[in-house]
Amino acid sequence: MKIGYARVSTLDQSLDLQVDALEKLGCEKLYKEKISGMRDDRPQLQELLKYAREGDVLCVYKLDRLGRSTKKLIEWSEELQERGIELVSIRDNIDTTTAVGKAMFKMLAVLAEMERDLISERTRAGLESARARGRIGGRPKKDNKLVEKAMKLYDTEQYTVKEIEEMTGVSKATLYRSIKRKNEIEIS
């Protein structure tokens, strides 16, 4: 059985184009929702997955209707494959009911994984290059004198943390981290 899934991200968008294409493809059952593709809690998609059985074909207008990230699409494809459910994407010309469609979808997944790996490699290389030039990265450290002043104000118990933040510019997190470090040193 062909089961269609149509999704738009906002309430004011129309599902008509997707629904028409899915009906033309011969989908016997349609699930429609207006919700962001970044969300994992998509009730209609969950209903579709509960309904679908081995041998069924999940049809979408475009792959991005299933998920906005490559990682999510790969997860969906693996789940569908494990359950014996095929996938057809009209606009992307992917049809896993055919050998070529299966190969094409797997090739796209491989290319997406390679892209993630390349991004990761470039990031690591950039960080190593910056470290070699003496740059450490991360957030700049607060001036020690300001942190000490904030700790002294805190120790007086005359000011709230909010007031200390306003007077010194030292954040609550930095103040508490410094106090914790000081207490650990005193204990050891």
Residue pairs with C-beta under 8 A, 6 or more apart in sequence:
1 28
1 29
1 53
1 55
1 56
1 57
2 25
2 26
2 27
2 28
2 56
2 57
2 59
2 88
3 27
3 28
3 29
3 30
3 31
3 48
3 51
3 52
3 56
3 57
3 58
3 59
4 18
4 19
4 22
4 23
4 25
4 27
4 29
4 30
4 31
4 59
4 60
5 22
5 30
5 31
5 32
5 44
5 45
5 48
5 58
5 59
5 60
5 65
5 66
6 15
6 18
6 19
6 22
6 30
6 31
6 32
6 33
6 60
6 61
6 65
7 15
7 18
7 32
7 33
7 34
7 35
7 37
7 42
7 44
7 45
7 65
8 14
8 15
8 18
8 34
9 34
9 35
9 36
9 37
10 34
11 34
13 34
15 32
15 34
17 61
18 60
18 61
18 65
19 30
19 32
21 61
21 90
22 30
22 59
22 60
22 61
22 90
23 30
25 59
25 88
25 90
27 59
29 51
31 44
31 45
31 47
31 48
32 44
33 42
33 43
33 44
33 45
35 42
35 43
36 68
37 64
37 65
37 66
37 67
37 68
38 68
38 69
45 66
48 58
49 79
52 58
52 83
52 85
53 85
54 83
54 84
54 85
55 84
55 85
55 86
56 85
56 86
57 85
57 86
57 87
57 88
57 97
58 80
58 85
58 86
58 87
58 88
59 87
59 88
59 89
59 90
60 66
60 87
60 88
60 89
60 90
61 89
61 90
61 91
62 89
62 90
62 91
62 92
63 73
63 89
63 92
63 94
66 72
66 73
66 76
67 73
67 75
67 76
70 109
70 112
70 113
70 115
70 116
71 116
73 109
73 112
74 109
74 112
74 113
76 87
77 87
77 96
77 105
77 109
80 86
80 87
80 96
81 96
86 95
86 96
86 97
87 94
87 95
87 96
87 105
88 94
88 95
88 96
88 97
88 101
89 95
93 104
94 101
94 104
94 105
94 108
95 101
96 102
96 105
127 137
130 137
131 137
142 169
142 170
142 171
142 174
146 168
146 169
146 170
147 168
147 170
147 174
147 175
147 178
149 168
149 170
150 164
150 165
150 167
150 168
150 170
150 174
150 175
150 178
151 175
151 178
151 179
151 182
153 159
153 164
153 167
153 168
154 161
154 164
154 175
154 179
159 167
161 172
161 175
162 172
164 170
164 175
165 171
165 172
165 175
